[in-house]
């Protein structure tokens, strides 16, 4: 095998210098993690995670040094009593008195509903006691627990009343506790579950441990490097760190698995350990490089989304993919060189699939024989199924994630719903930001009253209206309670009324003013609008670069075209499954969630780039083997049949690991993480079975030798393939034609 490709050279050097490769990588990973923990990370500003007009409003607040405190509300409610009842008034007074106690120094600006009619519901069965948390609103979540405890003590003293606290600080506090615990559980399960699956795949503790070791070291290194990178480009560290673990374990195990299985196969064919390793480096090692490059390109597509959330996730994923590729083509080669046959030590009795016929899979061989015998029927049935699964995408609806997506068992969710029912829109206000030279003049005071008067006239914007002014008097923040639950049609209608009917007539009377609206509803709408505008650009970038990589790898213009088509079909089916499961209520009890009738806004774009990249992992691995066999002299059908038989077991094992890891995230209580886990698991399962075992061989059989067509003008492009002079012809003797004189 030609050893001039990059992976072959890396494998040879690592085998000859195993100590430098292994310990060098270990030191780099530990050093990156240590330095990353030492310097910490920088989180992105709210304005950079927002989009459109909402982002402009957030920037105006930040630039003015606006320090609006976190506002909390205590709901006091009774089905029988009203505010006229002494018992009701006593409960309200007890809340106010307890919050004003000396042991709660961070409670300021308490507003009693007994002196503010705007905090009393129309039926007078509910009131809100409102107060602010002293200091920075972003840090209020760390101060709110004593307040929650104080309110709970008042509730105990008044069992006939409902007394519960809700606000942004308390919501974030509960969310951090809930999601944080979920992530810790997921992280604890990921490593042992992966190891168990690989133990069944290899039957050896050492062989099973190597992919886990390398994948986890890549995750550690990437986490450290990403923390350092946030000092250049601030990011959403906690979210990105979780996704680094998810993607790092998936691709790290995949690449190691491809490498290990091929090395085992070559040794079973009679090669020495050294020969098997170098041959594996030049073939599967090169496939790993191309696969990693494809995933890297796909992740880079998120940089074009124009949002800091996607930029953060893209950079984190690109770093972990790069670390996984480097570890696979260097460190793994070094360890295999050192271990030799000892890689199969620690074999567990009765565990592990027996290899036969150079690693060919009997189960997939059975399926493959029937697929290749009837390729037209196979394409129609499998393609029809995936198209049918893709149809629900036409009804896809998106919204930004919210704490209300958590299960009812999380107390803050039920409290929010009760507050929202009694005081519509008060907890998800539309926030109007007004910027001028001085927003405290009489002209602006009159304008604020006009804004409020016009808002009441719409019938979808309600009091209480809160007005806060920045320390330098250049920016005012006005909160409007809105109809709906913050992200439904009623709320969008209220937002449009505010932006189009309430603000323009008044703003025209104010010289040099700048007005923008933010808030949950505005954030969702503006984010969705930006994603719709950017998705075509991301698609074009990812598909275009993937096409070029496949073109240079397989020296064919046909393979990239239908490869991309198959991957898009797989992604479309995954989208359809998400819509069927999460936009409806039939699966709520099965998967433990409450449907909000939508898919998380960031998920479609994220899933596209991730699924396209991961699908290409299997695709490049399988096609590389098929092309290698084709270059040795087999017919296209023979190469397809033999190549898929020899790689099916590896792809199946890799897919099981991926599905298992992604499924763990599908158990989280956070709806956006659950949707991500289920979507990824479903897509990988579809891709590794229907697409790779049925559609891929059937379409290649139908296209035949035209699979390898390359226009003459494109043959000058550089080659990324692992091809070299064939070592031996693998055609059966009876099919070899004699050379003509």
C-alpha positions in Angstrom: 0.0 0.0 0.0 1.3 3.5 -0.9 2.3 5.1 2.4 2.8 8.6 1.2 -0.6 9.9 2.5 -0.6 11.9 5.7 -2.3 9.3 7.9 0.3 6.7 6.8 3.2 9.0 7.7 1.6 9.9 11.0 1.0 6.2 11.8 4.6 5.2 10.9 6.1 8.0 13.0 3.9 7.2 16.0 4.7 3.5 15.7 8.5 4.2 15.7 8.2 6.8 18.5 5.4 5.4 20.6 6.5 7.0 23.9 6.8 10.5 22.5 3.4 10.1 20.8 1.5 8.7 23.7 3.0 10.6 26.6 3.2 13.8 24.5 -0.5 13.6 23.8 -1.3 12.9 27.5 0.7 15.9 28.6 -1.0 18.1 26.1 -4.4 17.0 27.2 -3.7 17.4 30.9 -1.9 20.7 30.4 -4.8 22.1 28.3 -7.3 21.1 31.0 -5.2 22.5 33.9 -4.6 25.8 32.2 -8.3 26.0 31.1 -9.4 25.5 34.7 -6.8 27.9 36.0 -7.8 30.9 33.7 -11.5 30.1 33.7 -13.8 31.1 30.8 -15.6 34.2 29.6 -19.3 34.0 29.0 -20.9 35.8 26.1 -23.1 38.9 26.6 -26.9 38.6 26.3 -26.9 41.0 23.3 -24.6 38.6 21.4 -26.9 35.6 21.9 -29.9 37.6 20.7 -30.9 38.5 17.1 -32.3 41.4 15.2 -34.1 44.1 17.0 -34.0 42.2 20.3 -30.2 42.2 20.1 -30.1 46.0 19.4 -32.3 46.6 22.5 -30.0 44.4 24.6 -26.9 46.3 23.3 -28.5 49.6 24.3 -29.1 48.4 27.8 -25.5 47.0 28.1 -23.8 50.1 26.7 -25.7 52.4 29.1 -24.5 50.3 32.0 -28.1 49.5 32.8 -28.3 47.7 36.1 -32.0 46.9 36.4 -32.2 44.5 39.4 -33.9 41.1 39.2 -37.5 41.4 40.2 -39.3 38.6 42.1 -43.0 38.2 42.7 -44.8 36.3 45.5 -48.2 35.0 44.5 -50.8 35.1 47.2 -53.9 33.3 46.1 -57.1 31.8 47.4 -60.0 30.2 45.6 -62.5 31.4 48.2 -61.0 34.5 49.8 -60.6 37.9 48.2 -58.5 41.0 49.0 -61.4 42.3 51.1 -61.0 39.3 53.5 -59.0 40.0 56.7 -57.5 36.5 56.4 -56.3 37.3 52.8 -54.9 40.7 53.9 -53.1 39.1 56.9 -51.4 36.6 54.6 -50.2 39.5 52.4 -49.0 41.4 55.4 -47.1 38.4 56.6 -45.3 38.0 53.3 -44.3 41.7 53.3 -43.1 41.5 56.9 -41.1 38.4 56.4 -39.3 39.7 53.3 -38.5 43.0 55.2 -36.8 41.0 58.0 -33.2 41.8 58.9 -32.0 38.3 57.9 -32.8 39.0 54.2 -30.5 42.0 53.4 -30.7 41.3 49.7 -34.4 42.0 49.5 -35.1 45.7 48.5 -37.9 47.8 47.1 -40.8 45.7 48.4 -44.1 46.7 46.8 -47.3 45.6 48.6 -50.4 45.0 46.5 -52.5 46.5 49.3 -51.1 49.9 48.1 -50.8 49.2 44.4 -53.9 48.2 42.5 -51.9 47.1 39.5 -50.7 44.0 41.5 -54.3 42.8 42.2 -56.0 40.4 39.7 -59.3 41.5 38.2 -61.2 38.8 40.2 -59.4 39.9 43.4 -58.5 36.3 44.3 -54.8 36.8 43.5 -52.2 39.4 44.3 -48.5 39.8 43.7 -46.0 41.0 46.3 -43.1 42.3 44.3 -39.5 43.0 45.4 -36.0 43.4 43.9 -32.9 41.4 44.6 -30.0 43.7 45.6 -27.1 43.9 43.2 -26.4 42.6 39.6 -29.4 40.8 38.1 -27.1 38.1 36.6 -25.9 37.1 40.1 -29.3 37.2 41.7 -29.9 33.5 41.2 -27.1 32.8 43.8 -28.8 35.0 46.4 -32.4 33.9 46.0 -32.5 30.7 48.1 -33.0 32.4 51.5 -35.9 34.3 50.0 -37.5 31.1 48.7 -37.1 29.6 52.2 -38.7 32.6 53.8 -41.7 32.5 51.5 -42.1 28.8 52.2 -42.2 29.5 55.9 -45.1 31.9 55.4 -46.9 29.3 53.3 -46.6 26.9 56.3 -48.1 29.5 58.6 -51.1 30.0 56.2 -52.1 26.6 55.0 -55.4 27.8 53.6 -53.7 30.1 51.1 -51.4 29.5 48.2 -48.1 31.5 48.7 -45.3 30.9 46.2 -42.4 32.9 44.8 -41.6 33.3 41.1 -39.2 35.5 39.1 -36.2 35.3 36.8 -33.7 34.8 39.6 -35.7 32.0 41.3 -36.4 30.4 37.9 -32.7 30.4 37.0 -31.8 29.0 40.4 -34.2 26.1 40.1 -33.2 25.5 36.4 -29.5 25.4 37.3 -30.2 22.8 40.1 -32.4 20.7 37.8 -30.3 20.8 34.6 -27.0 20.7 36.5 -28.0 17.4 38.2 -29.3 16.0 35.0 -26.0 16.7 33.2 -24.0 15.2 36.0 -26.0 12.0 35.8 -25.6 11.9 32.0 -21.8 12.4 32.2 -21.5 9.7 34.9 -23.4 7.2 32.6 -21.6 8.0 29.3 -18.2 6.5 30.0 -19.3 3.1 31.6 -22.1 2.6 29.1 -19.6 3.2 26.2 -17.1 0.8 27.7 -19.7 -1.9 28.2 -20.8 -1.7 24.5 -17.2 -1.8 23.3 -16.5 -4.8 25.6 -19.3 -6.7 23.8 -17.9 -5.5 20.4 -14.3 -6.5 21.0 -14.6 -9.1 23.9 -11.4 -7.7 25.3 -10.9 -5.2 28.1 -7.8 -3.7 26.6 -9.3 -3.3 23.1 -12.5 -1.9 24.5 -10.7 0.5 26.8 -8.5 2.2 24.1 -11.3 4.0 22.2 -12.8 5.2 25.5 -9.4 6.4 26.7 -8.7 8.3 23.5 -12.2 9.8 23.2 -12.2 11.0 26.8 -8.7 12.4 26.5 -9.9 14.3 23.4 -12.8 15.7 25.4 -10.5 16.8 28.3 -8.1 18.5 25.9 -10.9 20.2 23.9 -12.6 21.5 27.1 -9.3 23.1 28.2 -8.5 24.6 24.8 -12.1 25.9 24.5 -11.9 27.6 27.9 -8.8 29.4 26.7 -10.4 30.3 23.4 -13.3 32.0 25.2 -10.9 34.7 26.2 -10.6 35.6 22.5 -14.2 34.9 21.6 -16.6 34.7 24.6 -19.0 31.8 24.5 -21.8 29.8 26.2 -19.3 27.6 28.1 -21.7 25.4 30.1 -23.8 24.5 27.0 -20.8 24.0 24.8 -19.0 21.9 27.4 -21.9 19.4 27.4 -22.0 19.3 23.6 -18.2 18.8 23.5 -18.7 15.7 25.7 -21.5 14.5 23.5 -19.7 14.9 20.2 -16.3 14.1 21.5 -17.2 10.7 22.8 -19.2 9.9 19.6 -16.6 10.7 17.0 -13.6 9.7 19.3 -15.0 6.2 19.7 -16.0 6.0 16.0 -12.5 6.9 14.7 -10.7 4.5 17.2 -13.2 1.8 16.4 -12.6 2.1 12.6 -8.8 2.0 13.2 -8.9 -1.0 15.7 -11.2 -3.1 13.6 -9.2 -2.7 10.5 -5.9 -3.5 12.3 -7.5 -6.7 13.7 -8.8 -7.7 10.3 -5.3 -7.3 8.7 -3.7 -9.4 11.5 -6.4 -12.1 10.9 -5.3 -12.1 7.2 -1.8 -13.2 8.3 0.1 -9.9 8.3 2.6 -9.2 11.1 1.6 -6.7 13.7 3.8 -4.1 12.1 2.5 -4.7 8.6 -1.1 -4.7 9.8 -0.6 -1.4 11.6 1.0 0.4 8.7 -1.6 -0.9 6.3 -4.3 0.3 8.6 -2.8 3.7 8.9 -2.6 4.1 5.2 -6.3 3.0 4.6 -8.5 3.4 7.6 -6.3 6.2 9.0 -6.7 8.2 5.9 -10.5 7.5 6.0 -10.5 8.9 9.6 -8.7 12.1 8.3 -11.2 12.6 5.5 -14.2 11.8 7.9 -12.8 14.3 10.5 -12.3 16.9 7.8 -15.9 16.5 6.7 -17.2 16.8 10.3 -15.0 19.8 10.8 -16.3 21.5 7.7 -19.9 20.7 8.8 -19.3 22.2 12.2 -17.8 25.3 10.7 -21.1 25.9 8.9 -22.5 27.1 12.3 -20.1 30.1 12.2 -22.3 31.5 9.4 -25.4 31.5 11.5 -24.6 35.0 12.8 -25.3 34.1 16.4 -22.9 33.8 19.3 -24.6 30.6 20.5 -23.8 28.8 17.3 -20.3 30.3 17.1 -19.6 29.0 20.6 -20.9 25.5 19.8 -19.1 25.4 16.4 -15.7 26.3 17.9 -16.0 23.8 20.7 -17.0 21.0 18.3 -14.3 21.8 15.8 -11.7 21.7 18.6 -12.9 18.3 19.9 -13.1 16.8 16.4 -9.6 17.9 15.7 -8.4 16.4 19.0 -10.2 13.1 18.2 -8.6 12.9 14.8 -5.1 13.7 16.0 -5.5 11.1 18.8 -6.8 8.4 16.4 -4.1 8.7 13.8 -1.1 9.1 16.2 -1.8 8.0 19.7 -3.8 4.9 18.7 -1.0 3.9 16.3 1.5 4.3 19.1 -0.4 2.2 21.6 -1.1 -0.5 19.0 2.6 -0.6 18.1 3.6 -1.0 21.7 0.9 -3.5 22.6 1.0 -5.7 19.5 -1.0 -8.9 20.2 -1.5 -7.9 23.8 -4.3 -5.6 22.6 -6.6 -8.6 22.9 -5.6 -9.3 26.5 -8.3 -9.3 29.1 -10.7 -11.3 26.9 -14.0 -11.9 28.7 -15.5 -15.3 28.3 -18.8 -15.5 26.3 -18.4 -11.8 25.4 -17.4 -10.5 22.0 -18.5 -11.3 18.5 -16.5 -13.9 16.7 -14.9 -12.7 13.5 -14.9 -14.8 10.3 -14.1 -14.3 6.7 -11.8 -11.4 7.3 -14.3 -9.8 9.6 -17.4 -10.0 7.4 -20.8 -9.8 9.1 -23.1 -12.8 8.5 -26.2 -10.8 9.6 -25.6 -7.9 7.4 -24.5 -10.2 4.6 -27.9 -11.9 4.7 -29.6 -8.5 4.3 -27.2 -7.3 1.7 -27.7 -10.4 -0.5 -31.4 -9.6 -0.8 -30.8 -5.9 -1.3 -28.4 -6.4 -4.2 -30.7 -9.1 -5.7 -33.6 -6.6 -5.8 -32.0 -3.1 -5.8 -35.1 -1.3 -7.4 -37.5 -2.6 -4.8 -35.0 -1.9 -2.0 -34.6 1.8 -3.2 -38.4 2.2 -3.5 -39.2 0.8 -0.1 -36.4 2.4 1.9 -36.5 5.7 0.1 -40.3 5.8 0.4 -40.1 5.2 4.1 -37.6 8.0 4.6 -39.6 10.4 2.5 -42.7 9.5 4.5 -40.9 10.2 7.7 -39.7 13.6 6.2 -43.2 14.8 5.4 -44.0 16.2 8.9 -41.1 18.6 8.4 -43.6 20.8 6.5 -45.4 21.5 9.8 -42.2 22.2 11.8 -42.7 25.1 14.3 -39.8 26.5 16.4 -39.5 28.5 19.6 -36.7 29.4 22.0 -36.3 27.1 25.0 -38.0 28.2 28.3 -38.1 26.9 31.8 -41.8 26.3 31.2 -40.7 23.3 29.1 -39.6 21.5 32.2 -41.9 18.8 33.7 -44.7 19.8 36.0 -42.8 18.1 38.8 -40.5 21.1 38.9 -42.4 23.4 41.3 -41.4 26.7 39.6 -43.3 25.6 36.4 -46.7 25.3 38.1 -46.1 28.5 40.0 -45.4 30.3 36.8 -48.6 29.0 35.2 -50.7 30.2 38.1 -49.1 33.7 38.0 -49.6 33.8 34.3 -53.2 32.8 34.5 -54.0 35.5 37.2 -51.7 38.2 35.6 -51.4 37.5 31.9 -48.1 38.4 30.4 -46.7 39.9 33.7 -43.8 37.3 33.8 -42.9 37.4 30.1 -43.1 41.1 29.4 -42.2 42.8 26.2 -39.4 45.2 27.0 -39.2 48.5 25.2 -35.8 50.2 25.3 -35.7 54.0 24.6 -32.3 55.7 24.1 -31.9 59.5 23.9 -29.7 62.3 25.3 -32.0 62.5 28.4 -35.0 60.3 28.9 -36.1 62.0 32.2 -37.3 65.3 30.6 -41.0 66.3 30.7 -41.3 65.4 27.0 -40.2 61.9 27.6 -42.3 61.5 30.8 -45.3 62.5 28.6 -44.2 60.1 25.9 -44.1 57.2 28.4 -47.6 58.0 29.5 -48.7 58.0 25.8 -47.0 54.6 25.2 -48.9 53.2 28.2 -52.2 54.7 27.0 -51.9 53.4 23.5 -50.8 50.0 24.9 -54.0 49.7 26.9 -56.0 50.5 23.8 -54.7 47.5 21.9 -56.4 45.0 24.3 -53.3 42.8 24.2 -50.9 44.8 26.3 -51.7 45.1 30.0 -50.5 46.8 33.2 -48.5 46.8 35.4 -46.2 48.9 33.3 -42.7 49.3 34.9 -40.3 52.1 33.9 -36.7 52.0 34.9 -34.0 54.5 33.9 -30.2 54.0 33.5 -27.8 55.8 35.9 -26.7 58.2 33.1 -30.4 59.0 32.2 -29.8 58.0 28.5 -31.7 54.8 28.4 -35.2 53.8 29.7 -36.6 50.3 30.0 -40.4 50.0 29.9 -42.0 46.6 30.6 -45.4 45.8 29.0 -47.3 42.7 30.1 -48.6 40.9 27.0 -51.3 38.5 26.0 -50.5 34.8 25.6 -47.9 32.7 27.2 -44.9 34.4 25.7 -44.4 32.4 22.5 -47.8 31.7 21.1 -49.9 33.5 18.4 -51.5 35.8 21.0 -48.0 36.9 22.2 -46.7 37.4 18.7 -49.8 39.5 17.9 -49.2 41.6 21.0 -45.5 42.1 20.0 -46.5 43.2 16.5 -49.1 45.6 18.0 -46.4 47.1 20.2 -43.8 47.4 17.5 -46.1 48.6 14.7 -49.0 50.4 16.4 -47.9 51.6 19.8 -44.3 52.8 19.3 -44.1 54.5 15.9 -46.7 57.3 16.4 -45.2 58.3 19.7 -41.5 57.9 18.6 -42.1 60.3 15.8 -42.6 63.1 18.3 -39.2 62.4 20.0 -36.2 63.9 18.2 -33.0 61.8 18.1 -34.6 58.8 19.8 -33.8 55.2 19.2 -36.4 52.6 20.2 -36.2 48.7 20.1 -38.1 45.9 21.7 -36.7 42.8 23.4 -38.0 40.1 25.8 -38.9 36.4 25.4 -41.4 36.9 22.6 -39.3 39.4 20.7 -36.2 37.1 21.2 -38.0 34.1 19.8 -39.4 35.9 16.8 -36.2 37.7 15.9 -34.1 34.5 16.4 -36.5 32.5 14.1 -36.4 35.2 11.5 -32.6 35.2 11.5 -32.4 31.4 11.3 -34.7 31.4 8.2 -32.5 33.9 6.5 -29.2 32.2 7.4 -30.2 28.5 6.9 -29.7 28.6 3.1 -26.2 30.1 3.5 -25.2 27.4 6.1 -26.6 24.6 3.8 -24.8 25.9 0.8 -21.5 26.2 2.7 -21.7 22.7 4.3 -22.9 21.0 1.1 -20.4 22.8 -1.1 -17.3 22.0 0.9 -18.5 18.4 1.6 -19.0 17.9 -2.1 -15.4 19.1 -2.8 -13.9 16.8 -0.1 -15.8 13.8 -1.4 -14.9 14.7 -5.0 -11.1 14.8 -4.1 -11.3 11.6 -2.0 -13.2 9.3 -4.3 -12.2 10.8 -7.7 -15.8 10.7 -8.9 -18.4 13.4 -9.5 -21.3 10.9 -9.1 -20.5 9.7 -5.6 -20.6 13.2 -4.0 -23.9 13.9 -5.6 -25.9 10.9 -4.3 -23.9 10.8 -1.1 -25.2 14.3 -0.3 -28.7 13.3 -1.4 -28.7 10.2 0.9 -27.5 12.3 3.9 -30.1 15.0 3.3 -32.7 12.2 3.2 -31.5 10.9 6.5 -31.5 14.4 8.1 -35.0 15.0 6.7 -36.3 11.8 8.3 -34.7 12.8 11.7 -36.5 16.2 11.5 -39.8 14.4 10.7 -39.4 12.1 13.7 -38.8 15.2 16.0 -41.9 16.8 14.7 -44.0 13.7 15.2 -42.7 13.1 18.7 -42.3 16.5 20.2 -44.9 18.7 18.5 -47.6 16.3 19.6 -48.6 14.8 22.9 -48.8 11.1 22.2 -45.1 10.4 23.4 -45.2 12.6 26.5 -45.7 9.8 28.9 -43.2 7.5 27.2 -40.4 10.0 27.1 -41.3 12.0 30.2 -41.9 15.5 28.8 -44.6 18.1 28.2 -45.1 19.1 24.6 -45.0 22.8 24.0 -46.0 22.3 20.4 -42.7 23.3 18.9 -39.0 22.3 18.3 -36.3 24.3 20.0 -35.3 27.2 17.7 -31.6 26.4 17.5 -32.0 22.7 17.0 -32.8 22.4 13.2 -29.6 24.2 12.2 -27.5 22.4 14.8 -28.9 19.0 13.9 -28.3 19.6 10.2 -24.6 20.3 10.6 -24.0 17.6 13.3 -26.0 14.9 11.5 -24.5 15.7 8.1 -21.0 15.5 9.6 -21.7 12.3 11.6 -23.4 10.6 8.6 -20.4 11.3 6.5 -18.3 9.4 9.1 -19.9 6.1 8.2 -20.2 7.1 4.5 -16.5 7.9 4.0 -15.5 4.8 6.0 -17.6 2.4 3.9 -17.0 4.0 0.6 -13.2 4.1 1.2 -13.3 0.3 1.7 -15.4 -0.1 -1.5 -13.1 2.1 -3.5 -10.1 0.3 -2.2 -11.5 -3.1 -3.3 -12.6 -1.6 -6.7 -9.1 -0.3 -7.2 -7.8 -3.8 -6.6 -9.8 -5.2 -9.5 -13.2 -6.2 -8.2 -16.3 -5.2 -10.0 -18.5 -2.5 -8.5 -21.1 -5.0 -7.3 -18.4 -7.2 -5.8 -16.6 -4.3 -4.1 -19.9 -3.0 -2.7 -20.9 -6.4 -1.3 -17.5 -7.2 0.1 -16.8 -3.7 1.4 -20.1 -3.4 3.3 -19.8 -6.9 4.7 -16.4 -6.1 6.1 -17.4 -2.7 7.5 -20.9 -3.5 8.7 -19.9 -4.9 12.0 -17.7 -1.8 12.8 -20.4 0.6 11.7 -23.0 -1.2 13.8 -20.8 -1.1 16.9 -20.0 2.6 16.3 -23.7 3.4 15.8 -24.7 1.5 19.0 -22.2 3.6 20.9 -23.5 6.8 19.4 -27.2 5.9 19.9 -26.5 5.0 23.5 -24.7 8.2 24.3 -27.3 10.4 22.5 -30.1 8.5 24.2 -28.7 9.4 27.6 -29.2 13.0 26.7 -32.7 12.1 25.7 -33.5 11.3 29.3 -32.7 14.8 30.6 -35.6 16.9 31.8 -34.7 19.9 29.8 -36.8 19.7 26.6 -34.2 21.2 24.3 -31.6 18.7 25.4 -34.2 15.9 25.2 -35.1 16.9 21.7 -31.4 17.0 20.7 -30.7 13.5 22.2 -33.7 11.9 20.6 -33.1 13.6 17.2 -29.4 12.5 17.1 -30.1 9.0 18.3 -32.9 8.5 15.7 -30.9 9.9 12.9 -27.8 7.8 13.6 -30.0 4.7 13.9 -31.6 5.4 10.5 -28.3 6.2 8.9 -26.5 3.1 10.1 -29.3 0.8 9.1 -31.7 1.9 6.3 -29.3 4.3 4.6 -26.0 2.4 4.8 -27.3 -1.2 4.6 -30.0 -0.7 2.1 -30.1 2.6 0.2 -26.3 2.8 -0.3 -25.7 -0.7 -1.8 -28.9 -0.6 -3.8 -28.1 2.7 -5.4 -24.5 1.8 -6.1 -25.7 -1.5 -7.7 -28.1 0.4 -10.0 -25.5 3.1 -11.0 -22.8 0.5 -11.6 -19.5 1.6 -13.0 -20.9 5.1 -13.6 -20.3 5.5 -9.8 -16.6 6.2 -10.7 -17.2 8.7 -13.5 -14.9 11.8 -13.3 -14.9 14.5 -15.9 -11.5 14.9 -17.6 -11.3 18.6 -16.6 -11.6 17.7 -12.9 -9.0 15.0 -12.8 -6.3 17.6 -12.0 -7.8 18.2 -8.6 -5.5 17.0 -5.7 -6.3 13.6 -4.3 -7.2 12.8 -0.7 -7.8 9.1 -1.3 -5.7 6.2 0.2 -5.4 4.5 -3.1 -2.1 3.1 -4.3 -0.8 0.2 -6.4 -3.0 -2.8 -5.8 -1.3 -5.4 -3.7 -3.1 -8.3 -5.2 -6.1 -8.9 -7.4 -9.1 -10.1 -5.5 -11.1 -11.3 -8.5 -11.9 -15.0 -8.6 -9.7 -16.8 -11.1 -12.5 -17.8 -13.4 -13.3 -14.2 -14.0 -9.8 -13.0 -14.9 -9.6 -12.3 -18.6 -6.3 -13.1 -20.4 -4.4 -10.2 -21.7 -4.6 -9.6 -25.5 -1.3 -9.6 -27.4 
